[in-house]
Amino acid sequence: MVVQITTDCIEEILKFLANDVKTLHSCLLVNRSWCRLTVPILWSNPWKYKFEIGEEKFNQTMTMILLSFIPVDTREMLRQQYKNVVIDFPPARTPLFEYTSYCQYLPRYEIRQLWNEIENRNGLAYTIPDYVRYFYLKHIYKMFINSSSNLKHLELPQHMRLIDFKGCKEGLSQLHVLECNANHDSSSFYEIAEISRNLQKLIVDCDQDNEGLAKLIKKQHGLEYLEIASLEGRVCSIIGEALKSQDSTLSHIRLGFLGCISPTLLCSFVNLKTLQFDLIDLGASYVKKILENANFPYLEILDVFGINCEVHINLFTRLIEQTQNTLQRLYWNEVTKPSDDDLKLYLEVISHNCPNLKFITIPYMNQVINLFGEMLTSCKKLEGIKLVICEVIDADLIFRTLGTKASNNLTLINFSEGWWFTNINLEGFFKLWKERKPMIFICPKDTMNDQVNIIKVIQEHLKKGIIKKYIDIAFDMNHIRWIRDSWRIGPVYDR
């Protein structure tokens, strides 16, 4: 008996293949019905397939597709207006689908890359005036925004009034994510504020205050996620006060480069679930001001990435004590060596306050091996650990503790800089691990006593399946793309 799969079922199956461009391409060719279901998935964010297809091939193909859809009358107008700029348009054709109407993600950089491809194809690179480039880019944006009522993620283009496009009100009404620069003219934000009221995530490069952006923030019905970065580090009080109007819903904040939101204001967001710092230079003093005064009872994730951002362990201990058993991840990159008593208190607090912990950063010294073992036993949901060595350690002792005390959920182990172990130490560790889930092993080569033999041991256990993946990296975990993606916070329409 042949079972007929309904269209709805096929559509749901195809959505699970959204990241597999080759399989989706095959599905296009099955029949007309499958083609109609597959095209919207492929075009919801075509940019994510660029590296799988090949950047050059992707840019060439996308450019030809989009140029072919520019109407004949628009082409002629462009030719008449800019006679010195000769664009070799492909033959005009009526598309089988209105592809641009399916696009949910409109990235500024990627669209600029398409224009670069047009310039290169026509021998215009570095010769075309900026005002001509702007005019053509405007028509590309117009094509997407006028046809789409499904746009979810927009990177706001510089010096372009989207409100001038006839489809702007419908195109931006469902916007969930906005990326922008506070240097944009305030009028652009005032206009968007009247259309988009349901932003969930705001990503801002912020080196100056902007009243229009502040109004846009205040108009939102439930802003949850904020990523804000500043190269200047100038406090933007107007934008900060606008963010305060969203304090009942704003639960995820990431701050980059230099802080531009006052520490006092940040401490007022008591509903925070995620707080991430990706700071440089004077970042440690900024983080310290916040952690000394903050009380985030529902905090689930605290990350301190970046360089020159050492924070004393007591500040983390204080914050953990105030959470209501909610903490799931505590990561920091640069670790200040703690005293024995401070490290012991840190491990004790984790053991008693973190039943839901999935990832933890621990400075390690031999004196705390028993408390370290108790912490591994208490935190049964622990999936990953970063161990930073603060003195000469007994490698066999810590390897044995990890192999015998940790729950079976632990699969990611990051031995950070400062380790000194032999291939014999490591061989014994992997033998203890052979009945467990395969581990992800992260350890810089320069910490190894005998690199040749240690790498040989690692390769042998990769083949045996005891190690799932080995990563040699000395940077923070934020530089490992697949970890960064799994740690990503907020609505995503660009993956």
ZADRENLO-588966 format. One record per residue (C-alpha): residue number from 1; residue in one letter; x, y, z. Coordinates in steps of 0.25 Angstrom, whole numbers, padded with zeros to 4 digits, m for minus. Each point is the difference from the previous one (the first is absolute). Layout:
BEGIN
PT     i   aa       u       v       w
PT   NUM    A       X       Y       Z
...
//
This chain:
BEGIN
PT     i   aa       u       v       w
PT     1    M    0000    0000    0000
PT     2    V    0006    0013   m0004
PT     3    V   m0001    0011    0010
PT     4    Q   m0002    0014   m0005
PT     5    I    0008    0011    0008
PT     6    T   m0008    0013    0001
PT     7    T    0006    0013   m0005
PT     8    D    0000    0005    0015
PT     9    C    0009   m0012    0004
PT    10    I    0009    0002   m0012
PT    11    E    0002    0015    0003
PT    12    E    0003   m0003    0015
PT    13    I    0011   m0010   m0005
PT    14    L    0006    0009   m0009
PT    15    K    0001    0011    0011
PT    16    F    0010   m0010    0007
PT    17    L    0009    0001   m0012
PT    18    A    0001    0015    0000
PT    19    N    0015   m0001    0002
PT    20    D    0002   m0010   m0011
PT    21    V    0001    0007   m0013
PT    22    K    0004   m0012   m0008
PT    23    T   m0012   m0009    0005
PT    24    L   m0010    0012   m0002
PT    25    H    0005    0002   m0014
PT    26    S   m0003   m0014   m0003
PT    27    C   m0014    0002    0006
PT    28    L   m0003    0011   m0010
PT    29    L    0001   m0010   m0011
PT    30    V   m0010   m0010    0005
PT    31    N   m0012    0006   m0005
PT    32    R   m0008    0013    0000
PT    33    S   m0006   m0002    0013
PT    34    W    0014   m0002    0007
PT    35    C    0006    0011   m0008
PT    36    R   m0011    0010    0006
PT    37    L    0003   m0005    0014
PT    38    T    0015    0001   m0001
PT    39    V    0002    0013   m0007
PT    40    P   m0005    0008    0012
PT    41    I    0010   m0007    0009
PT    42    L    0012    0002   m0009
PT    43    W   m0004    0015   m0001
PT    44    S   m0003    0003    0014
PT    45    N    0015    0002    0002
PT    46    P    0008   m0003   m0013
PT    47    W    0012    0007    0006
PT    48    K    0003   m0012    0010
PT    49    Y    0003   m0009   m0012
PT    50    K    0011    0009   m0005
PT    51    F    0012   m0008    0006
PT    52    E   m0006   m0013   m0003
PT    53    I   m0002    0003   m0015
PT    54    G    0013    0009   m0001
PT    55    E    0000    0015    0003
PT    56    E    0004    0003   m0015
PT    57    K   m0010   m0009   m0006
PT    58    F   m0011    0005    0010
PT    59    N    0002    0014   m0003
PT    60    Q    0000   m0001   m0015
PT    61    T   m0012   m0009    0000
PT    62    M   m0008    0010    0010
PT    63    T    0004    0012   m0008
PT    64    M   m0005   m0006   m0013
PT    65    I   m0013   m0004    0006
PT    66    L   m0003    0013    0006
PT    67    L    0005    0008   m0012
PT    68    S   m0009   m0008   m0009
PT    69    F   m0012    0004    0008
PT    70    I    0002    0015   m0001
PT    71    P   m0012    0004   m0010
PT    72    V    0004    0005   m0014
PT    73    D   m0005    0014    0003
PT    74    T    0008    0001    0013
PT    75    R    0012   m0004   m0008
PT    76    E   m0002    0010   m0011
PT    77    M   m0002    0011    0011
PT    78    L    0013   m0004    0006
PT    79    R    0007    0000   m0013
PT    80    Q   m0005    0014   m0004
PT    81    Q    0003    0006    0014
PT    82    Y    0014   m0005    0000
PT    83    K    0005   m0002   m0014
PT    84    N    0015   m0001    0004
PT    85    V   m0003   m0012    0009
PT    86    V   m0002   m0012   m0010
PT    87    I   m0007   m0012    0007
PT    88    D   m0001   m0012   m0008
PT    89    F   m0014   m0005    0005
PT    90    P   m0003   m0015   m0003
PT    91    P   m0013   m0002   m0008
PT    92    A   m0013    0004    0007
PT    93    R   m0009   m0011    0004
PT    94    T   m0012   m0002    0009
PT    95    P    0004   m0009    0012
PT    96    L   m0008   m0013    0003
PT    97    F    0000    0005    0014
PT    98    E    0001    0014    0007
PT    99    Y    0013   m0005    0006
PT   100    T    0002    0013    0008
PT   101    S   m0013   m0001    0007
PT   102    Y    0005   m0012    0008
PT   103    C    0012    0006    0005
PT   104    Q    0000    0002    0015
PT   105    Y    0014    0005    0002
PT   106    L    0006    0013   m0007
PT   107    P    0015    0001    0003
PT   108    R    0006    0013   m0003
PT   109    Y    0014   m0006   m0003
PT   110    E   m0005   m0011   m0009
PT   111    I   m0008    0010   m0008
PT   112    R    0012    0009   m0002
PT   113    Q    0008   m0013   m0004
PT   114    L   m0010   m0002   m0011
PT   115    W    0002    0014   m0005
PT   116    N    0015   m0002    0000
PT   117    E   m0002   m0012   m0009
PT   118    I   m0008    0009   m0010
PT   119    E    0012    0010    0000
PT   120    N    0010   m0011   m0002
PT   121    R   m0008   m0007   m0011
PT   122    N   m0002    0013   m0008
PT   123    G    0015    0005    0003
PT   124    L   m0005    0012    0009
PT   125    A    0007   m0003    0012
PT   126    Y    0006    0012    0007
PT   127    T   m0005    0009   m0011
PT   128    I   m0015    0002    0003
PT   129    P   m0005    0012    0007
PT   130    D   m0006   m0002    0014
PT   131    Y   m0013    0006   m0004
PT   132    V   m0002   m0010   m0011
PT   133    R    0004   m0011    0009
PT   134    Y   m0011    0005    0010
PT   135    F   m0010    0001   m0011
PT   136    Y    0002   m0015   m0005
PT   137    L    0001   m0005    0015
PT   138    K   m0013    0007    0003
PT   139    H   m0007   m0008   m0012
PT   140    I    0005   m0013    0006
PT   141    Y   m0006    0004    0014
PT   142    K   m0013    0004   m0007
PT   143    M   m0001   m0013   m0007
PT   144    F    0000   m0008    0014
PT   145    I   m0008    0010    0009
PT   146    N   m0011    0003   m0010
PT   147    S   m0002   m0015   m0003
PT   148    S    0001   m0005    0014
PT   149    S   m0010   m0001    0012
PT   150    N    0009   m0010    0007
PT   151    L    0013    0007    0003
PT   152    K    0004   m0004    0014
PT   153    H    0015    0005    0001
PT   154    L    0005    0013   m0006
PT   155    E    0014    0007    0000
PT   156    L   m0004    0014   m0002
PT   157    P    0007    0006   m0012
PT   158    Q    0008    0013    0002
PT   159    H   m0006    0013   m0006
PT   160    M   m0012   m0007   m0006
PT   161    R   m0015    0004    0003
PT   162    L   m0007   m0013    0000
PT   163    I   m0013    0007    0003
PT   164    D    0000    0005   m0015
PT   165    F   m0002   m0014   m0005
PT   166    K   m0015   m0002   m0002
PT   167    G    0001   m0014    0007
PT   168    C    0007    0005    0012
PT   169    K   m0012    0000    0010
PT   170    E   m0004   m0015   m0004
PT   171    G    0015   m0004   m0002
PT   172    L    0005    0004    0014
PT   173    S   m0013   m0002    0008
PT   174    Q    0005   m0014    0004
PT   175    L    0014    0003    0003
PT   176    H    0006   m0007    0012
PT   177    V    0015    0003   m0001
PT   178    L    0006    0014   m0003
PT   179    E    0015    0002   m0002
PT   180    C    0004    0015   m0001
PT   181    N    0010    0011    0003
PT   182    A   m0004    0011    0010
PT   183    N    0007    0009   m0010
PT   184    H   m0012   m0001   m0010
PT   185    D   m0008    0012   m0001
PT   186    S   m0011    0001    0011
PT   187    S   m0011    0001   m0011
PT   188    S    0002   m0014   m0005
PT   189    F   m0002   m0006    0014
PT   190    Y   m0013    0009    0002
PT   191    E   m0006   m0005   m0012
PT   192    I    0003   m0015    0003
PT   193    A   m0005    0003    0014
PT   194    E   m0014    0002   m0006
PT   195    I    0000   m0013   m0008
PT   196    S    0008   m0010    0009
PT   197    R   m0005   m0002    0014
PT   198    N    0003   m0015    0002
PT   199    L    0015    0000    0000
PT   200    Q    0006   m0012    0008
PT   201    K    0015    0003   m0002
PT   202    L    0007    0013   m0002
PT   203    I    0015    0000   m0005
PT   204    V    0007    0014    0001
PT   205    D    0013    0006   m0003
PT   206    C   m0001    0011    0010
PT   207    D    0010    0012    0000
PT   208    Q   m0010    0011    0002
PT   209    D   m0013    0003    0006
PT   210    N   m0012    0000   m0010
PT   211    E   m0014    0005    0004
PT   212    G   m0006   m0007   m0012
PT   213    L    0005   m0014    0005
PT   214    A   m0004    0003    0014
PT   215    K   m0014    0002   m0005
PT   216    L    0000   m0013   m0008
PT   217    I    0004   m0007    0012
PT   218    K   m0011    0006    0009
PT   219    K   m0010   m0004   m0011
PT   220    Q    0003   m0015    0001
PT   221    H   m0010   m0009    0007
PT   222    G    0010   m0010    0005
PT   223    L    0014    0002   m0003
PT   224    E    0008   m0012    0005
PT   225    Y    0014    0000   m0005
PT   226    L    0010    0011   m0001
PT   227    E    0014   m0001   m0007
PT   228    I    0007    0014    0001
PT   229    A    0014    0003   m0003
PT   230    S    0008    0013    0001
PT   231    L    0014    0004   m0005
PT   232    E    0000    0013    0007
PT   233    G   m0005   m0005    0014
PT   234    R   m0009    0013    0001
PT   235    V   m0012   m0002    0009
PT   236    C   m0012    0002   m0008
PT   237    S   m0010    0004    0011
PT   238    I   m0012    0003   m0010
PT   239    I    0000   m0014   m0005
PT   240    G    0003   m0006    0014
PT   241    E   m0013    0007    0005
PT   242    A   m0008   m0006   m0012
PT   243    L    0005   m0014    0003
PT   244    K   m0004    0002    0015
PT   245    S   m0015    0001   m0006
PT   246    Q    0002   m0015   m0004
PT   247    D    0005   m0005    0013
PT   248    S   m0012   m0009    0002
PT   249    T    0004   m0008   m0012
PT   250    L    0014    0002   m0003
PT   251    S    0007   m0012    0004
PT   252    H    0012   m0002   m0009
PT   253    I    0012    0010   m0001
PT   254    R    0013   m0001   m0007
PT   255    L    0010    0012    0001
PT   256    G    0011    0001   m0010
PT   257    F    0014    0007   m0001
PT   258    L   m0002    0012    0011
PT   259    G   m0013    0001    0008
PT   260    C   m0009    0012   m0004
PT   261    I   m0011   m0003    0010
PT   262    S    0002    0004    0014
PT   263    P    0003   m0011    0010
PT   264    T   m0011    0006    0010
PT   265    L   m0010   m0001   m0011
PT   266    L    0004   m0015   m0004
PT   267    C   m0002   m0004    0015
PT   268    S   m0014    0004   m0001
PT   269    F   m0004   m0011   m0010
PT   270    V   m0003   m0010    0011
PT   271    N   m0007   m0009   m0010
PT   272    L    0013   m0003   m0007
PT   273    K    0002   m0014   m0004
PT   274    T    0012    0002   m0009
PT   275    L    0011    0010    0002
PT   276    Q    0012   m0001   m0010
PT   277    F    0013    0009    0000
PT   278    D    0009    0000   m0012
PT   279    L    0009    0012    0004
PT   280    I    0014    0005   m0002
PT   281    D    0010    0008    0007
PT   282    L   m0007    0006    0012
PT   283    G   m0011   m0010    0000
PT   284    A    0004   m0006    0014
PT   285    S   m0004    0013    0007
PT   286    Y   m0013    0001   m0007
PT   287    V   m0004   m0015    0003
PT   288    K    0005    0002    0015
PT   289    K   m0010    0012    0002
PT   290    I   m0011   m0008   m0005
PT   291    L    0003   m0013    0007
PT   292    E    0003    0007    0014
PT   293    N   m0014    0006    0000
PT   294    A   m0009   m0009   m0008
PT   295    N   m0011   m0010    0004
PT   296    F   m0005   m0008   m0011
PT   297    P   m0008   m0011    0007
PT   298    Y   m0005   m0007   m0013
PT   299    L    0014    0000   m0007
PT   300    E    0003   m0012   m0009
PT   301    I    0012    0004   m0008
PT   302    L    0012    0009    0004
PT   303    D    0011    0001   m0011
PT   304    V    0012    0009    0001
PT   305    F    0008   m0001   m0013
PT   306    G    0011    0009   m0005
PT   307    I    0014    0004    0003
PT   308    N    0006    0007    0012
PT   309    C   m0013   m0002    0008
PT   310    E    0004   m0008    0013
PT   311    V   m0011    0000    0010
PT   312    H    0002   m0005    0015
PT   313    I   m0007   m0013    0003
PT   314    N   m0007    0006    0012
PT   315    L   m0009    0008   m0009
PT   316    F   m0005   m0012   m0007
PT   317    T   m0002   m0007    0013
PT   318    R   m0008    0011    0005
PT   319    L   m0009    0000   m0012
PT   320    I   m0002   m0015    0000
PT   321    E   m0004    0001    0015
PT   322    Q   m0011    0009   m0004
PT   323    T   m0006   m0008   m0012
PT   324    Q   m0012   m0009    0003
PT   325    N    0006   m0013   m0005
PT   326    T   m0001    0005   m0014
PT   327    L    0015    0001   m0005
PT   328    Q    0003   m0008   m0012
PT   329    R    0013    0005   m0005
PT   330    L    0011    0008    0006
PT   331    Y    0012    0003   m0010
PT   332    W    0011    0010    0002
PT   333    N    0013    0001   m0009
PT   334    E    0010    0006    0009
PT   335    V    0002   m0005    0014
PT   336    T    0006    0007    0011
PT   337    K    0007   m0010    0010
PT   338    P   m0009   m0001    0012
PT   339    S    0004   m0003    0014
PT   340    D   m0002   m0014    0006
PT   341    D   m0012    0004    0008
PT   342    D   m0006    0008   m0011
PT   343    L    0000   m0012   m0010
PT   344    K   m0005   m0009    0011
PT   345    L   m0012    0009    0002
PT   346    Y   m0003    0001   m0015
PT   347    L    0000   m0015   m0001
PT   348    E   m0009   m0002    0012
PT   349    V   m0010    0011   m0005
PT   350    I   m0001   m0007   m0013
PT   351    S   m0002   m0013    0006
PT   352    H   m0012    0005    0009
PT   353    N   m0006    0010   m0010
PT   354    C    0001   m0005   m0014
PT   355    P   m0008   m0013   m0002
PT   356    N   m0002    0004   m0015
PT   357    L    0014    0004   m0003
PT   358    K    0004   m0004   m0014
PT   359    F    0014    0007   m0002
PT   360    I    0009    0006    0010
PT   361    T    0014    0006    0000
PT   362    I    0009   m0004    0012
PT   363    P    0014    0005    0004
PT   364    Y    0007   m0013    0005
PT   365    M    0010   m0002    0011
PT   366    N    0003   m0014    0007
PT   367    Q   m0005    0005    0013
PT   368    V   m0015   m0001   m0005
PT   369    I    0000   m0013   m0006
PT   370    N   m0010   m0006    0010
PT   371    L   m0010    0012   m0002
PT   372    F    0002   m0001   m0015
PT   373    G   m0004   m0015    0001
PT   374    E   m0012    0004    0009
PT   375    M   m0004    0011   m0011
PT   376    L    0001   m0010   m0011
PT   377    T   m0009   m0010    0008
PT   378    S   m0010    0011    0004
PT   379    C   m0002    0006   m0014
PT   380    K   m0006   m0012   m0007
PT   381    K   m0004    0009   m0013
PT   382    L    0014    0005   m0002
PT   383    E    0004   m0002   m0015
PT   384    G    0012    0009   m0001
PT   385    I    0012    0005    0008
PT   386    K    0011    0009   m0002
PT   387    L    0012   m0002    0010
PT   388    V    0010    0011    0002
PT   389    I    0013   m0004    0007
PT   390    C    0005    0010    0010
PT   391    E    0013   m0008    0005
PT   392    V    0007   m0013   m0003
PT   393    I   m0010   m0011    0001
PT   394    D   m0001   m0015    0002
PT   395    A   m0006   m0004   m0014
PT   396    D   m0003   m0014    0004
PT   397    L   m0008    0004    0012
PT   398    I   m0009    0009   m0008
PT   399    F   m0001   m0009   m0012
PT   400    R   m0005   m0011    0010
PT   401    T   m0010    0009    0007
PT   402    L   m0006    0004   m0014
PT   403    G    0000   m0015   m0004
PT   404    T   m0007   m0005    0012
PT   405    K   m0008    0012    0006
PT   406    A   m0006    0007   m0012
PT   407    S   m0014   m0004   m0005
PT   408    N   m0002   m0006   m0013
PT   409    N   m0006    0013   m0005
PT   410    L    0015    0006    0000
PT   411    T    0005    0000   m0015
PT   412    L    0007    0013   m0002
PT   413    I    0014    0002    0008
PT   414    N    0008    0012   m0002
PT   415    F    0014   m0001    0006
PT   416    S    0004    0015   m0001
PT   417    E    0014    0006   m0001
PT   418    G    0010   m0004    0011
PT   419    W   m0002   m0016    0000
PT   420    W    0012   m0009    0000
PT   421    F   m0002   m0014   m0002
PT   422    T    0006   m0012   m0007
PT   423    N   m0006   m0010   m0010
PT   424    I    0000   m0011    0011
PT   425    N   m0009    0010    0008
PT   426    L   m0009    0002   m0011
PT   427    E    0000   m0015   m0004
PT   428    G   m0005   m0004    0014
PT   429    F   m0011    0011   m0001
PT   430    F   m0006   m0005   m0013
PT   431    K    0000   m0014    0005
PT   432    L   m0009    0005    0012
PT   433    W   m0009    0006   m0011
PT   434    K   m0002   m0011   m0009
PT   435    E   m0014   m0004    0006
PT   436    R   m0005    0014   m0001
PT   437    K   m0005    0009   m0011
PT   438    P    0010    0004   m0010
PT   439    M    0007    0013    0005
PT   440    I    0003    0013   m0007
PT   441    F    0014    0003    0004
PT   442    I    0006    0014    0000
PT   443    C    0014    0003    0003
PT   444    P    0011    0009   m0006
PT   445    K    0012   m0008   m0004
PT   446    D    0010    0009    0007
PT   447    T   m0005   m0005    0013
PT   448    M    0005   m0014   m0003
PT   449    N    0013   m0006    0005
PT   450    D    0002   m0009   m0012
PT   451    Q   m0008    0005   m0011
PT   452    V    0004   m0011   m0010
PT   453    N   m0004   m0012    0009
PT   454    I   m0012    0008    0006
PT   455    I   m0006    0003   m0014
PT   456    K    0002   m0015   m0003
PT   457    V   m0008   m0004    0012
PT   458    I   m0011    0010   m0004
PT   459    Q   m0001   m0005   m0014
PT   460    E    0000   m0015    0004
PT   461    H   m0012    0003    0009
PT   462    L   m0007    0008   m0011
PT   463    K    0000   m0012   m0008
PT   464    K   m0005   m0008    0012
PT   465    G   m0012    0009    0001
PT   466    I    0004    0004    0015
PT   467    I    0003    0014   m0005
PT   468    K   m0011    0006   m0009
PT   469    K    0007    0013   m0004
PT   470    Y    0014    0006    0004
PT   471    I    0002    0015   m0001
PT   472    D    0014    0006    0002
PT   473    I   m0004    0015    0003
PT   474    A    0006    0010    0010
PT   475    F   m0011    0010   m0002
PT   476    D   m0013    0001    0008
PT   477    M   m0011   m0009   m0003
PT   478    N   m0007    0011   m0008
PT   479    H    0010   m0002   m0011
PT   480    I   m0005   m0015   m0002
PT   481    R   m0011    0002   m0010
PT   482    W   m0008   m0012    0002
PT   483    I    0000    0003    0015
PT   484    R   m0003    0014   m0002
PT   485    D   m0012   m0004   m0008
PT   486    S   m0005   m0009    0010
PT   487    W    0001    0011    0011
PT   488    R   m0007    0010   m0009
PT   489    I   m0011    0007    0007
PT   490    G   m0013    0006   m0006
PT   491    P   m0008   m0002   m0012
PT   492    V    0008   m0005   m0012
PT   493    Y   m0004    0003   m0015
PT   494    D    0014    0000   m0006
PT   495    R    0004   m0015    0002
//
